[in-house]
């Protein structure tokens, strides 16, 4: 897959990024190089290879899933400007 300058300009417009003509040319080259690398990687035979989450065989140390904080809901809602049915009410914000 190869991107044209028009493709890059359209992507920049959709992303709301202002790019100059020189930047479009450089970006098109960089993206096409990335797509070329992806095509090479897709050509590698990976049959019989298990996916891995990490390149090294490590395991995460997990902590016990226990509650460490006390329930302070009533205290927090006591200072809230508006509370209805246990919920914090906030003003509607529309752009």
KAVEN-V422721 format. One record per residue. N is the residue number from 0. RES is the residue in three letters. OMEGA is omega in radians with two decimals (none if undefined). Layout:
# KAVEN-V422721
N:RES:OMEGA  N:RES:OMEGA
This chain:
# KAVEN-V422721
0:UNK:-3.13  1:UNK:3.13  2:UNK:3.05  3:UNK:3.10  4:UNK:3.11  5:UNK:3.10  6:UNK:-3.12  7:UNK:3.11  8:UNK:3.13  9:UNK:3.10  10:UNK:3.13  11:UNK:3.12  12:UNK:3.12  13:UNK:3.13  14:UNK:-3.13  15:UNK:3.10  16:UNK:3.12  17:UNK:3.14  18:UNK:3.11  19:UNK:3.13  20:UNK:3.13  21:UNK:3.12  22:UNK:3.11  23:UNK:3.14  24:UNK:-3.13  25:UNK:-3.13  26:UNK:3.10  27:UNK:3.12  28:UNK:-3.14  29:UNK:3.13  30:UNK:3.11  31:UNK:3.05  32:UNK:3.11  33:UNK:3.12  34:UNK:3.07  35:UNK:3.10  36:UNK:3.12  37:UNK:3.11  38:UNK:3.09  39:UNK:-3.12  40:UNK:3.13  41:UNK:3.12  42:UNK:-3.12  43:UNK:3.12  44:UNK:-3.12  45:UNK:3.12  46:UNK:3.09  47:UNK:3.13  48:UNK:-3.13  49:UNK:3.07  50:UNK:3.13  51:UNK:-3.13  52:UNK:-3.09  53:UNK:-3.12  54:UNK:3.09  55:UNK:-3.13  56:UNK:-3.14  57:UNK:3.05  58:UNK:-3.12  59:UNK:3.03  60:UNK:-3.11  61:UNK:3.09  62:UNK:3.08  63:UNK:-3.13  64:UNK:-3.13  65:UNK:3.11  66:UNK:3.14  67:UNK:-3.14  68:UNK:3.08  69:UNK:3.14  70:UNK:-3.12  71:UNK:-3.07  72:UNK:-3.11  73:UNK:3.14  74:UNK:3.14  75:UNK:-3.12  76:UNK:3.12  77:UNK:-3.13  78:UNK:-3.13  79:UNK:-3.13  80:UNK:3.14  81:UNK:3.07  82:UNK:3.09  83:UNK:3.14  84:UNK:3.09  85:UNK:-3.12  86:UNK:3.06  87:UNK:3.10  88:UNK:3.13  89:UNK:3.14  90:UNK:3.11  91:UNK:3.13  92:UNK:3.12  93:UNK:3.12  94:UNK:none
